[in-house]
Every structure is written in structure tokens, then in C-alpha cells.
């Protein structure tokens, strides 16, 4: 069994490497935080064709004048934009080299500093992102994109009060998509879903139809509806995004998620597979794997889980820290629960966010240490976040401690928030709650 799986893993690695040479886009699937943006040439570009042309033009400009620090900085930003648009993850390295060249020529090159901050966010080096943003802000306190980097870094380090202070400055300085989407996520974290929807709707209304920031905002708006259990509302928003850009991957993936929740499993599976043939992303591979597992295709599910490991190995190879993501994934789907726990402990120490606390609590639970998980799951819920998975985890941890009344309440809350939160975990929660209710009725 192990030998067969290892051979399959090697084949997946070869296939993925061949595919990802031409197209790869790294993202975290933990929380959907908003990528930093820059008001530069790179951020204003739309299509990948324009990006490739612009990169070639910028490289030609550098060949004509290799002391042009602005060209190096813009080249780095273009490389980052290309990764975001589905390019080669090696563009992270190319971007870093371009920024370094710009800063060597001009140590105070502002776009290069901003670029280093965005790059650090992309690689999940949030301390470095904060350092670059603070350094840039001392030179120019009037660039809202610097405040965006600082906001993201503070949030991903669990420094929520600090994040709000900077975010409010950003909103005051330049109300727009970049600030509104961040405000929406901050409100969502703090349980204000109605406020999050309003802010994300404002972001979508400001954007130009069909441009990537607008599409991103629409998908996040749909996700807010989905996460509160409103499938019809979510589907409507996703369809708006797809009407503007029929090939937008995140809208297609979100649509597949709705179909799965509606019981349209074949349609959802087909759509996830189509996405995977274009650009393999961990979040969609996991979604497909869990859906296949929920419908009884264990071999197909394992192939997707193996592919996730390959993707994250490639992420690591370009310098991305994926410890938090892999700690959750390995806790849910891996064989070595002790290793997943060790990874969760290290990650929580580095960035004690509510989701890191949740992952650590869940890993402790899966290692039969539910008594130690309790303070961490309580910490994970301290902001009042209305996330059905958090309440599901809390319910199962409470049940392991024989706190049946708390377990019932947590699981009921999970279903009140979103009864479709997971094709694998929602049925477990439903059965567990039914058993608890039956037991309560006989007491």
C-alpha cells in the first residue's frame, strides 16, 4: 500500500512540475485574506497577455539602461502580478531579484520596498512584510498600499487591534476596493457578517466590471453569503462574476462549491476537475478530494490529497511558509497526526491567529489530547467569528471531554450558521447532534 502510494506521489510530482512550469498560482486556503495591491503599472494591468508584453518591454528598457532602478522595481511588480494571474511560481524569485537590483541602485526605491512587502505577504513571511512596510512608510506616509501591507501582516500575526488602527487610516486615506475588502474581512473575523457584506458590496460596486479586483470582490461577497448558509444568494453573486468573466477560476470554484452543497455532485466534481486541468490550486484540490471522499471514491480522493502535498512542496521550494495550511490538511487527511500536531505547535508560536489556535486545538483533539485543546479552541472563538467549522471543532472537542450540553450547543450553532460548511464534516456533525439530542430526550 505504502509503495503504491509513493509511486503515485512521484508520478504526480513529475506531472505537476511539468504543468507548473507554465502555470502556477499559489494561494492560502485558510481564510481568504485579501492580497495587497499597488497603484503601479503592474497593478493596473489586466490580462496575462498584457503582462507578458509589459515584462518584455521592461526587460528591454533595462537592457538599454541597466541603472534604471524604476524599471527594475516595475519589473518585479509585473512578475508578482503574473504569479497572481496564473504564471510560474518561479516569478517570486525573479521578482525578488528585480527588487534587490532596484534597491541596490537606489536604497530608497519606494516601489521596490512596497514590492518586497507584497512578496513577503505572498510567501507568508508576515514579520518581514511588516518590516518592509514600516520602512517604506517612514519615507512616504501617504501611500495607502503600504497601509494595506501593514494591515494584512498584523491580521496574519494575530495582532487584530493593531490591524484595525492601520486599516482605518487606510480607509480614511483612500476609500476603495483595497480598503473596503480588508474592512470586510476584519468585520467577518469579528462576527459582523452584515457589515462585512456591506463593505464587500461597496468594493464590488466601485470596481470596473470584469477587472480582476472586481471579480475577486464579487467572489468574496458570494462567499460571505455561502458561509452564512444562503446558497441562493451566493450562487447569484457567483453568476454575476461569471457573467463578467466566464473563465474566472475563483468564481468557477465557488460555483462548484454551491453545486456540491445542493447535492449536484457530478456537476461539482466535473467543474473542480476542469479547474485542476487549467491551474492546480490546493484549495480546489482539497475541495475535490473531500467531495470525492464524501461520495465514496476513496482512490480519487487520495489522488487529490497526494496532489496537494506536491503543490505545497513546490510552494515551499520557492520560499513560501505553508506550515499552518499543511498542519490543518495533515490533521484532517494525513497519516502522521503527531507530526501535524508538532507543525501546528510551531506555527501557533510564530503567528497566534485565531485560525492557528483552531488548527492547534484540532490537532490536539486528533491526538487524543482534547483536554489540552480546550483553551485553544476558546481562543480561536474569542473574536466572535461566525465560522461553522470553528463551532464544529468546538463541539467535537467538548464531546471528547464529555461536556455534552456544550457539544450540543456548539454543533447546533454550526448548523445555524451554515449547514453546508463541509461535505465531510457536516454529515458527521449532523449525526453527532442527532445522537446527542436523542440522549438528551431520554434524560
C-alpha positions in Angstrom: 0.0 0.0 0.0 2.7 2.5 1.0 4.8 1.5 -2.0 1.9 2.1 -4.4 1.1 5.4 -2.9 4.7 6.5 -3.1 4.9 5.6 -6.8 1.7 7.6 -7.4 3.1 10.6 -5.5 6.3 10.5 -7.7 4.2 10.5 -10.8 2.1 13.3 -9.6 5.2 15.3 -8.8 6.6 14.8 -12.3 3.2 15.8 -13.8 2.8 18.8 -11.6 6.3 20.1 -12.2 5.8 19.8 -16.0 2.5 21.6 -15.8 3.5 24.2 -13.3 6.5 25.3 -15.4 3.9 27.2 -17.5 1.2 28.0 -15.0 1.1 28.1 -11.2 -0.7 30.3 -8.7 -0.1 30.0 -5.0 -2.7 30.9 -2.5 -3.6 30.1 1.1 -6.9 28.4 1.6 -7.2 29.1 5.3 -9.0 32.4 5.4 -9.3 34.2 2.1 -7.4 37.3 3.1 -7.1 40.0 0.5 -3.9 40.3 -1.5 -2.0 43.6 -1.2 -2.3 45.9 -4.2 0.0 48.6 -5.5 -1.1 51.6 -7.6 1.7 50.9 -10.1 1.9 49.9 -13.7 1.8 46.3 -12.6 -1.4 46.6 -10.6 -3.2 48.4 -13.4 -2.6 45.8 -16.0 -5.4 43.4 -16.8 -4.7 40.4 -19.0 -1.8 37.9 -18.8 -1.0 38.8 -22.5 -0.5 42.4 -21.5 1.6 41.3 -18.6 3.9 39.2 -20.8 4.2 42.1 -23.3 4.9 44.6 -20.5 7.5 42.3 -18.9 9.3 42.1 -22.2 9.2 45.8 -22.6 10.5 46.4 -19.1 13.3 43.9 -19.7 14.2 45.7 -22.9 14.3 49.0 -21.0 16.7 47.6 -18.5 18.9 46.2 -21.3 19.1 49.8 -22.7 19.9 51.2 -19.2 20.9 48.8 -16.5 21.0 51.6 -13.9 17.2 52.3 -14.3 16.1 51.4 -10.7 12.5 52.3 -11.5 12.4 49.8 -14.4 13.8 47.1 -12.1 11.1 47.9 -9.5 8.3 47.8 -12.0 9.6 44.6 -13.5 9.4 43.0 -10.0 5.9 44.1 -9.6 5.0 42.8 -13.0 6.4 39.4 -12.0 4.2 39.4 -8.9 1.2 40.3 -11.0 2.0 37.4 -13.4 2.0 34.9 -10.5 -1.4 36.3 -9.4 -2.6 35.9 -13.0 -1.6 32.2 -13.1 2.0 32.3 -14.0 5.1 30.5 -12.9 5.8 30.4 -9.2 9.5 31.0 -10.0 8.3 34.5 -10.7 8.6 35.1 -7.0 12.3 34.6 -7.2 12.5 36.7 -10.3 10.5 39.5 -8.6 12.8 39.3 -5.5 15.9 39.6 -7.7 14.4 42.6 -9.5 13.6 44.4 -6.3 17.0 43.7 -4.9 18.6 45.2 -8.1 16.4 48.3 -7.7 17.3 48.7 -4.1 21.0 48.3 -4.8 20.8 51.1 -7.3 18.5 53.3 -5.1 18.2 52.2 -1.4 15.0 54.3 -1.0 13.3 53.0 -4.2 9.7 53.1 -3.0 8.1 50.7 -5.4 10.8 48.1 -4.7 10.1 48.4 -0.9 6.4 48.0 -1.5 7.1 45.1 -3.8 9.2 43.4 -1.1 6.4 43.8 1.3 3.9 42.3 -1.1 6.3 39.5 -1.9 6.8 38.8 1.8 3.0 38.5 2.3 2.8 36.1 -0.7 5.4 33.9 0.9 3.7 34.1 4.3 6.7 35.9 5.9 4.5 38.4 7.8 7.2 39.8 10.0 9.3 40.7 7.0 6.2 42.2 5.3 5.6 44.4 8.3 9.3 45.5 8.4 9.3 46.5 4.7 6.0 48.4 5.1 7.2 50.3 8.1 10.4 51.2 6.4 8.5 52.4 3.3 6.1 54.3 5.5 8.8 56.3 7.1 9.8 57.6 3.7 6.2 58.1 2.4 3.4 58.0 4.9 0.8 58.8 2.2 0.7 55.6 0.2 -2.4 53.5 1.0 -0.9 50.3 -0.4 1.7 50.5 2.4 -1.1 50.6 4.9 -2.6 47.6 3.2 0.5 45.5 3.6 0.7 46.5 7.3 -3.0 45.6 7.8 -2.5 42.2 6.2 0.6 41.5 8.2 -0.9 42.4 11.5 -4.0 40.3 10.8 -1.9 37.3 9.9 0.2 37.7 13.0 -2.9 37.8 15.2 -2.5 41.5 16.0 -6.1 42.4 15.4 -6.2 45.7 17.4 -3.1 47.0 15.6 -4.6 45.9 12.2 -7.8 48.0 12.8 -5.8 51.1 13.6 -3.9 50.9 10.4 -6.9 49.8 8.4 -8.9 52.8 9.5 -6.1 55.0 8.4 -6.2 53.3 5.0 -9.9 53.8 4.6 -9.6 57.4 5.6 -6.8 57.9 3.2 -8.3 56.2 0.2 -11.7 54.5 0.4 -11.8 51.9 -2.4 -11.6 48.2 -3.3 -8.3 47.6 -1.4 -9.5 49.2 1.8 -13.1 48.0 1.7 -12.2 44.4 1.0 -9.9 44.4 4.0 -12.5 46.1 6.2 -15.0 43.4 5.1 -12.6 40.6 6.2 -11.9 42.4 9.5 -15.6 42.6 10.2 -16.1 39.0 9.2 -13.5 37.9 11.7 -15.3 39.8 14.4 -18.7 38.3 13.7 -20.2 41.3 11.9 -21.3 39.4 8.8 -23.9 42.1 7.7 -21.2 44.7 8.0 -18.8 42.5 6.0 -21.3 42.1 3.3 -21.9 45.8 3.1 -18.2 46.6 2.8 -17.6 43.9 0.2 -20.6 45.1 -1.8 -19.2 48.6 -1.7 -15.9 47.2 -3.0 -17.6 45.3 -5.8 -19.7 48.4 -6.8 -16.6 50.6 -7.0 -14.6 48.3 -9.3 -14.8 48.2 -13.1 -16.8 45.2 -14.4 -14.6 42.3 -15.5 -11.4 43.6 -13.9 -9.7 41.1 -11.5 -10.1 43.2 -8.3 -13.9 43.5 -9.0 -14.2 39.7 -9.7 -12.2 38.9 -6.6 -14.6 41.2 -4.6 -17.6 39.5 -6.1 -16.4 36.0 -5.2 -15.6 37.1 -1.6 -19.1 38.7 -1.4 -20.6 35.4 -2.6 -18.5 33.5 0.0 -20.0 35.7 2.7 -23.4 34.6 1.7 -22.4 31.0 1.4 -20.7 31.0 4.8 -24.0 32.1 6.3 -25.9 29.3 4.6 -27.5 31.4 1.9 -26.9 29.2 -1.2 -29.2 31.1 -3.5 -27.6 34.4 -2.6 -24.1 33.1 -3.1 -24.9 31.5 -6.4 -26.4 34.7 -7.7 -23.3 36.6 -6.9 -21.0 34.0 -8.4 -23.1 34.1 -11.6 -22.6 37.9 -11.7 -18.8 37.4 -11.6 -19.0 34.7 -14.3 -21.2 36.9 -16.5 -18.3 39.4 -16.4 -15.5 36.8 -16.9 -16.7 33.2 -17.7 -13.3 31.7 -17.1 -12.6 33.3 -13.7 -11.3 30.4 -11.7 -12.3 31.5 -8.3 -15.9 32.1 -9.4 -15.9 28.6 -11.1 -14.6 27.0 -7.9 -17.2 28.9 -5.8 -20.0 27.8 -8.1 -18.8 24.2 -7.8 -19.0 24.6 -4.0 -22.6 25.7 -4.2 -23.5 22.8 -6.5 -21.9 20.3 -4.1 -24.0 21.8 -1.2 -27.1 21.5 -3.4 -26.3 17.8 -4.0 -25.3 18.3 -7.6 -22.2 16.2 -7.0 -21.4 15.2 -10.6 -21.6 18.8 -11.8 -19.4 19.9 -8.9 -16.8 17.2 -9.5 -16.7 17.9 -13.2 -16.1 21.6 -12.6 -13.4 21.0 -10.0 -11.6 18.7 -12.4 -11.8 21.3 -15.2 -10.2 23.8 -12.9 -7.5 21.4 -12.0 -6.5 20.9 -15.6 -6.0 24.6 -16.0 -4.2 25.6 -12.8 -3.9 23.2 -9.9 -4.6 25.1 -6.6 -4.6 23.5 -3.2 -8.0 24.8 -2.2 -9.7 23.3 -5.2 -7.8 20.0 -4.9 -8.8 19.7 -1.3 -12.4 20.6 -2.1 -12.5 18.0 -4.9 -10.8 15.4 -2.7 -13.3 15.9 0.1 -16.2 15.7 -2.3 -14.9 12.5 -3.8 -14.4 11.0 -0.4 -17.9 12.1 0.6 -19.3 10.3 -2.4 -17.3 7.1 -1.8 -14.4 7.5 -4.3 -11.6 7.0 -1.8 -9.0 6.4 -4.5 -9.9 9.5 -6.4 -9.8 11.5 -3.1 -6.4 10.2 -2.2 -5.0 11.2 -5.6 -6.2 14.8 -4.9 -4.7 14.7 -1.4 -1.4 13.5 -2.8 -1.5 16.3 -5.3 -2.0 18.8 -2.5 1.2 17.6 -0.9 3.0 18.1 -4.2 1.7 21.6 -4.6 2.7 22.6 -1.2 6.2 21.0 -1.7 6.5 23.3 -4.7 5.3 26.2 -2.7 8.0 25.5 -0.1 10.6 25.3 -2.8 10.0 28.9 -3.8 10.2 30.1 -0.2 6.6 30.0 1.0 5.8 29.1 4.6 2.9 26.7 4.4 3.1 25.2 7.9 -0.3 26.4 9.0 -2.0 25.2 5.9 -0.3 21.8 6.0 -0.9 21.4 9.7 -4.7 21.6 9.1 -4.5 19.5 6.0 -2.4 16.8 7.6 -4.6 16.8 10.7 -7.7 16.1 8.5 -6.2 13.9 5.9 -2.6 12.9 6.8 -1.4 9.7 8.4 1.0 11.1 10.9 -1.2 13.0 13.4 1.7 13.6 15.8 3.7 15.3 13.0 0.7 17.5 12.2 0.5 18.5 15.9 4.2 19.4 16.1 3.7 21.5 13.0 0.6 23.2 14.4 2.5 24.0 17.7 5.4 25.7 15.8 3.0 27.7 13.6 0.9 28.9 16.5 4.1 30.1 18.3 5.1 32.1 15.2 1.7 33.6 14.4 -1.0 33.1 17.1 -4.0 34.0 15.0 -7.5 32.6 15.8 -7.1 30.1 12.9 -3.7 29.0 14.2 -5.3 28.4 17.6 -8.1 26.5 15.9 -5.7 24.3 14.0 -3.7 23.6 17.1 -6.8 22.7 19.1 -8.0 20.4 16.3 -4.6 18.7 16.1 -4.6 18.2 19.8 -8.1 16.6 19.6 -6.9 14.2 16.9 -4.0 13.2 19.1 -6.4 12.3 21.9 -5.5 15.4 23.9 -8.8 17.1 23.9 -8.3 18.4 27.5 -5.4 20.4 26.2 -7.3 21.6 23.2 -10.0 23.4 25.1 -8.1 26.7 25.8 -7.0 26.9 22.2 -10.5 26.4 20.7 -11.8 29.1 23.2 -9.0 31.4 21.9 -10.0 30.6 18.3 -13.5 31.8 19.1 -12.6 34.9 21.1 -13.4 37.4 18.3 -16.9 36.1 17.9 -16.2 34.8 14.3 -19.3 33.2 12.8 -17.5 30.3 11.2 -19.3 27.0 11.2 -16.1 25.0 11.2 -14.9 26.7 14.4 -18.1 25.7 16.1 -17.9 22.1 14.7 -14.4 21.8 16.1 -15.5 23.2 19.4 -18.4 20.8 19.6 -16.3 17.7 18.9 -13.7 18.8 21.4 -16.4 19.4 24.1 -17.9 16.0 23.4 -14.5 14.3 23.8 -14.4 16.0 27.3 -17.9 14.5 27.9 -19.4 18.1 28.0 -22.5 17.0 26.1 -24.5 20.1 26.7 -21.7 22.4 25.4 -21.2 20.0 22.5 -24.9 20.1 21.5 -24.9 23.9 21.6 -21.7 24.3 19.6 -23.0 21.8 16.9 -26.4 23.5 16.7 -24.7 26.8 16.3 -22.6 25.4 13.5 -25.7 24.3 11.6 -27.4 27.6 12.3 -24.5 29.4 10.7 -24.1 27.2 7.7 -25.5 23.6 7.4 -23.4 23.1 4.2 -20.0 24.0 5.7 -18.2 20.8 4.6 -19.2 17.7 2.6 -17.3 15.5 5.0 -17.7 17.2 8.4 -21.3 18.5 8.1 -22.7 14.9 8.0 -20.6 13.9 11.0 -21.9 17.0 12.9 -25.4 16.1 11.9 -25.2 12.5 13.1 -23.4 13.5 16.3 -26.0 16.2 17.1 -28.8 13.7 16.4 -27.3 11.2 18.9 -26.8 14.0 21.5 -30.4 15.1 21.0 -31.7 11.6 21.4 -29.7 11.1 24.5 -30.9 14.4 26.0 -34.5 13.5 25.4 -34.2 10.3 27.5 -32.5 12.0 30.4 
